[in-house]
Structures are given as structure tokens and as C-alpha cells.
Amino acid sequence: MNDMRKVERDLKVNDAKITARNVDVRYGETHAIKDVSIDIPDRTVTSFIGPSGCGKSTFLRCLNRMNDTIDICRVTGKITIDGKDINERSVDPVQLRAQVGMVFQKPNPFPKSIYDNIAYGPRIHGLARSKTDMDEIVERALRRGAIWNEVKDRLHAPGTGLSGGQQQRLCIARAIATEPEVLLMDEPCSALDPIATAQVEELIDELRQDYSVVIVTHSMQQAARVSQKTAFFHLGDLVEFGETEKIFTNPSDPRTESYITGRIG
């Protein structure tokens, strides 16, 4: 019986968390994403790499319907999380974005206290019944964001007063405060210095124990360091997707090899 439970648990860990089929994205006349299909596993870091303008951030924003906010953007195809179609009319995008957290390129703490930055999402979604509940949620999120020890004595100071790297870890803590299942990161280290980048990368590695993490990065070295799976995008196409080590050492497609060796991009 125990063996059977272990098999079930292993299957769950290895199953696709996010499934995309034949996803197309157009901005007016511009065809940004072309017929992309991919299975993104749970409890894994998946990197999207490729030249600027190749569609990787556009595809990332499909996963929590951020493209809904752009009037001229049209998304077709099917994207499911745990088998549920996220584009069904019954799906509330606000609730979806609680389930699928997002961290942006530049740290963007709210002009509020450190405490209120974290409490904002849980408050909107009614996750705390009392002040004690909220205190626990805030502390847990800041601990998981690897910043609790640096801010625990100044929770009511403004989040904008932190250093760049601390602000980004605060934003990661804010994203995970609503207990999402998926965490999207759009070039989360591009505005940070090398020390802050190393801290965020270490945090990403820890977060994959609990989340499916998808990161867009312009740094191939970063993709190689933090991810187990890598997807290479080029001119709106998903060219290749597989184990990170294989993509970087033995790619199947000549376009991937050209990008990795610096001949395109």
C-alpha cells in the first residue's frame, strides 16, 4: 500500500501543472506567438529563453491572462492549470492571478509599508479572519521570500525604502502571500546587481519545492543555474523544449544551437 501511495505521489510531482495547446497570440496584425504547445511540470523551474522580441514574455503573460489588459491582443488555443481551462468565461482573472503569482522585471513594491505590501493580496481574497491570522500570513510569506530577518524590526516602514534586491524579494514574498500554485517571473534579476541576483536565484531554487516556477530570462547562464527545464523561443515559435542540461549541451534544433553559441540573438 505504501508503495502505491509513493507511485501516486511521484506521478503527481511529475505530472504537467500547466498544459498549453496550439496557443496563438496576435497584437493587431503582429503574430507574436505561433501555435505553441507545451507541458510545464509541477515543482520545477522552467526557463523561457530566446532573443528579445521572440515572444517569451508574451507567452508567460498568457499563463495568468495578463494579456487580457491589452485591447488589441487576441489569444487563441487552450491553456489549462490542473486540467482547468483558464480562459473559460467562468474563470475570474483576479482569482486566477491569486493562483498564479507574478514577479516583474523591475521591483515594484506598493507605496505602502512592508507589512501592507504582503497583506494586500490576502486582504482582497479574504484569507485572514483576524489580525493574528494576517500577522502569521505576513511572517510566513516574508520567511519564504528569504527577507524576514532583514525586515522583521521595521514592518511598518515603507517597502520603497529597501534596496533593489530586498525590494524584489519583497515582491516575491507578496506574490506568494496568496498561496499561489504557480509563480511566474519576468526577468526578475535584470535590474539587480550580482549579489542580489545570487540571493534571488537561491530563493528560486528553494521555491520550486512548493511551486511550479516559470522564469523568463535573457541570461542563458541564469537559465542553466536555476532551471530544470528550458524552452527556447524564436520569432514567436517554440523551437525546442526539454531538460535544461540537454538544451545547453546537445540541442536538437540548429536554431537553438546558434542562439546558445551566440550566432543569433
C-alpha positions as CSV (number, residue, x, y, z in Angstrom):
1,M,0.0,0.0,0.0
2,N,2.8,2.4,0.9
3,D,4.5,1.7,-2.5
4,M,1.2,2.5,-4.3
5,R,1.0,5.8,-2.4
6,K,4.6,6.6,-3.3
7,V,3.9,5.9,-7.0
8,E,0.8,8.2,-6.9
9,R,2.9,10.9,-5.2
10,D,5.7,10.6,-7.7
11,L,3.2,10.8,-10.6
12,K,1.6,13.9,-9.1
13,V,5.0,15.6,-8.8
14,N,6.0,14.7,-12.4
15,D,2.6,15.5,-14.0
16,A,2.1,18.6,-16.0
17,K,0.9,21.5,-13.9
18,I,0.3,23.7,-16.9
19,T,-0.7,22.5,-20.3
20,A,-0.8,24.7,-23.4
21,R,-2.2,23.5,-26.8
22,N,-2.0,25.5,-30.1
23,V,-1.7,28.9,-28.4
24,D,-1.6,31.8,-30.8
25,V,-1.2,35.4,-29.8
26,R,-1.8,38.4,-32.1
27,Y,-1.3,42.1,-31.3
28,G,-3.4,43.6,-34.1
29,E,-1.6,42.5,-37.3
30,T,1.5,41.3,-35.4
31,H,1.7,37.5,-34.9
32,A,3.6,37.3,-31.6
33,I,3.1,33.6,-30.6
34,K,2.6,30.9,-33.2
35,D,0.8,27.6,-32.4
36,V,2.7,26.9,-29.1
37,S,2.1,23.6,-27.3
38,I,3.9,22.8,-24.1
39,D,3.6,20.8,-20.8
40,I,5.1,22.6,-17.8
41,P,5.7,20.3,-14.8
42,D,4.9,21.0,-11.2
43,R,7.6,21.7,-8.6
44,T,10.1,22.5,-11.2
45,V,11.8,25.7,-12.5
46,T,11.1,26.1,-16.2
47,S,13.1,28.8,-18.1
48,F,11.9,30.6,-21.3
49,I,14.9,31.8,-23.2
50,G,15.4,33.4,-26.6
51,P,16.3,36.7,-28.3
52,S,14.5,40.0,-27.4
53,G,11.1,40.1,-29.1
54,C,10.8,36.3,-29.6
55,G,7.6,36.0,-27.6
56,K,8.7,34.5,-24.3
57,S,7.3,37.3,-22.1
58,T,4.1,37.4,-24.2
59,F,3.6,33.6,-23.7
60,L,4.4,34.0,-20.0
61,R,1.6,36.6,-19.7
62,C,-0.9,34.1,-21.3
63,L,-0.5,31.9,-18.2
64,N,-2.3,34.4,-15.9
65,R,-4.2,36.2,-18.5
66,M,-2.2,39.5,-18.2
67,N,-2.7,39.9,-21.9
68,D,-6.4,40.5,-21.2
69,T,-5.4,44.0,-20.2
70,I,-4.2,44.8,-23.7
71,D,-7.1,45.9,-26.0
72,I,-5.6,44.8,-29.3
73,C,-4.3,41.4,-28.0
74,R,-6.1,38.3,-29.1
75,V,-5.2,34.9,-27.6
76,T,-6.5,31.6,-29.1
77,G,-5.8,28.0,-28.2
78,K,-6.2,26.2,-24.8
79,I,-4.3,26.6,-21.6
80,T,-5.1,24.5,-18.5
81,I,-3.8,24.5,-15.0
82,D,-4.5,21.2,-13.2
83,G,-6.8,20.4,-16.1
84,K,-9.0,23.5,-15.8
85,D,-9.2,25.8,-18.8
86,I,-8.1,29.3,-17.5
87,N,-9.8,31.1,-20.4
88,E,-13.3,29.8,-19.7
89,R,-15.8,32.6,-19.0
90,S,-16.5,31.2,-15.6
91,V,-12.8,31.9,-14.5
92,D,-12.3,35.2,-12.7
93,P,-9.0,36.7,-13.8
94,V,-8.5,38.2,-10.4
95,Q,-8.9,34.8,-8.7
96,L,-6.6,33.3,-11.4
97,R,-3.9,35.8,-10.5
98,A,-4.1,34.7,-6.9
99,Q,-3.4,31.2,-8.0
100,V,-0.7,32.2,-10.5
101,G,1.5,34.8,-8.9
102,M,3.7,37.1,-10.9
103,V,7.0,38.9,-10.3
104,F,8.1,41.6,-12.8
105,Q,11.3,42.8,-14.3
106,K,11.7,45.9,-12.0
107,P,10.9,45.6,-8.3
108,N,7.5,47.3,-7.9
109,P,6.6,47.4,-4.2
110,F,3.4,49.3,-3.5
111,P,3.9,52.8,-1.8
112,K,2.8,51.2,1.5
113,S,4.5,49.6,4.5
114,I,6.4,46.3,4.2
115,Y,3.6,44.7,6.2
116,D,0.8,46.1,4.0
117,N,2.6,45.1,0.8
118,I,2.3,41.5,1.9
119,A,-1.2,41.8,3.5
120,Y,-2.7,43.5,0.4
121,G,-3.5,40.2,-1.6
122,P,-4.6,38.1,1.4
123,R,-6.9,41.0,2.4
124,I,-8.5,41.3,-1.0
125,H,-9.1,37.5,-1.1
126,G,-10.3,37.2,2.4
127,L,-7.6,34.8,3.5
128,A,-7.3,36.1,7.1
129,R,-10.1,36.0,9.7
130,S,-8.2,38.1,12.3
131,K,-5.2,40.3,12.9
132,T,-3.4,37.3,14.3
133,D,-4.1,35.3,11.1
134,M,-2.8,38.2,9.0
135,D,0.4,38.5,11.1
136,E,1.1,34.8,10.5
137,I,0.5,35.1,6.8
138,V,2.8,38.1,6.5
139,E,5.6,36.4,8.6
140,R,5.3,33.2,6.6
141,A,5.4,35.0,3.2
142,L,8.4,37.1,4.3
143,R,10.2,34.0,5.6
144,R,9.5,32.1,2.3
145,G,10.7,35.2,0.4
146,A,14.0,35.0,2.4
147,I,13.7,38.5,3.7
148,W,12.1,38.2,7.2
149,N,15.3,38.6,9.2
150,E,16.1,41.8,7.3
151,V,12.7,43.5,7.8
152,K,11.1,41.9,10.9
153,D,12.0,45.0,13.0
154,R,10.7,47.5,10.5
155,L,7.5,46.0,9.1
156,H,5.7,49.4,9.2
157,A,8.5,51.2,7.3
158,P,7.8,51.8,3.5
159,G,8.7,49.0,1.2
160,T,10.1,51.5,-1.2
161,G,12.9,52.2,1.3
162,L,14.5,48.8,0.8
163,S,17.5,48.1,-1.5
164,G,16.7,46.8,-5.0
165,G,17.4,43.2,-4.2
166,Q,15.4,43.4,-1.0
167,Q,12.5,45.1,-2.9
168,Q,12.5,42.2,-5.4
169,R,12.4,39.6,-2.6
170,L,9.6,41.6,-1.0
171,C,7.7,41.4,-4.3
172,I,8.3,37.6,-4.4
173,A,7.0,37.4,-0.9
174,R,4.0,39.5,-1.9
175,A,3.3,37.2,-4.8
176,I,3.4,34.0,-2.6
177,A,1.3,35.5,0.2
178,T,-1.9,34.4,-1.5
179,E,-0.7,30.8,-1.6
180,P,-0.4,30.5,-5.4
181,E,0.4,27.2,-7.0
182,V,2.3,28.7,-9.9
183,L,4.9,31.6,-9.8
184,L,5.7,33.5,-13.0
185,M,8.9,35.6,-13.1
186,D,9.6,38.0,-16.0
187,E,13.3,38.7,-16.0
188,P,13.3,39.1,-12.2
189,C,17.0,39.8,-11.8
190,S,17.7,42.1,-14.8
191,A,17.6,45.2,-12.6
192,L,19.7,43.7,-9.8
193,D,23.4,43.7,-9.0
194,P,25.3,40.3,-8.9
195,I,24.9,39.8,-5.2
196,A,21.2,40.5,-5.2
197,T,20.8,38.3,-8.3
198,A,22.5,35.4,-6.4
199,Q,20.2,35.8,-3.5
200,V,17.1,35.7,-5.7
201,E,18.4,32.7,-7.7
202,E,18.9,30.9,-4.4
203,L,15.4,31.8,-3.4
204,I,14.0,30.5,-6.8
205,D,15.7,27.2,-6.1
206,E,14.0,26.9,-2.7
207,L,10.6,27.9,-4.1
208,R,10.4,25.0,-6.5
209,Q,9.8,22.7,-3.6
210,D,6.3,24.1,-3.3
211,Y,5.5,25.8,-6.7
212,S,5.7,25.4,-10.4
213,V,8.1,28.3,-11.2
214,V,8.3,29.7,-14.8
215,I,11.0,32.3,-15.4
216,V,11.7,34.4,-18.5
217,T,15.4,35.3,-18.6
218,H,17.7,36.9,-21.1
219,S,20.7,35.3,-19.3
220,M,21.5,31.8,-20.5
221,Q,23.8,31.4,-17.5
222,Q,20.9,32.1,-15.2
223,A,18.7,29.6,-17.0
224,A,21.4,27.0,-16.7
225,R,21.8,27.7,-13.0
226,V,18.2,27.8,-11.8
227,S,16.0,25.7,-14.1
228,Q,15.5,22.0,-14.7
229,K,13.5,22.6,-18.0
230,T,14.2,25.1,-20.7
231,A,12.1,26.3,-23.6
232,F,13.7,28.2,-26.5
233,F,11.6,30.7,-28.4
234,H,12.5,32.3,-31.7
235,L,10.3,34.6,-33.8
236,G,7.2,33.5,-32.0
237,D,7.8,29.8,-32.3
238,L,8.6,27.4,-29.5
239,V,11.6,25.8,-31.2
240,E,12.7,23.4,-28.5
241,F,11.7,22.3,-25.0
242,G,13.4,19.8,-22.8
243,E,15.8,19.1,-19.9
244,T,17.9,22.2,-19.3
245,E,21.2,20.3,-19.5
246,K,20.3,18.7,-22.8
247,I,19.2,22.1,-24.3
248,F,22.5,23.6,-23.4
249,T,24.8,20.7,-24.3
250,N,23.1,18.8,-27.0
251,P,20.2,20.8,-28.6
252,S,18.1,19.1,-31.2
253,D,17.4,22.1,-33.4
254,P,20.2,24.1,-35.2
255,R,18.4,27.4,-34.3
256,T,18.8,26.5,-30.6
257,E,22.5,25.7,-31.1
258,S,23.0,29.0,-33.0
259,Y,21.4,31.0,-30.1
260,I,23.4,29.2,-27.4
261,T,26.7,29.7,-29.2
262,G,25.9,33.4,-29.8
263,R,25.4,33.2,-33.6
264,I,21.8,34.6,-33.3
265,G,20.2,36.9,-30.8
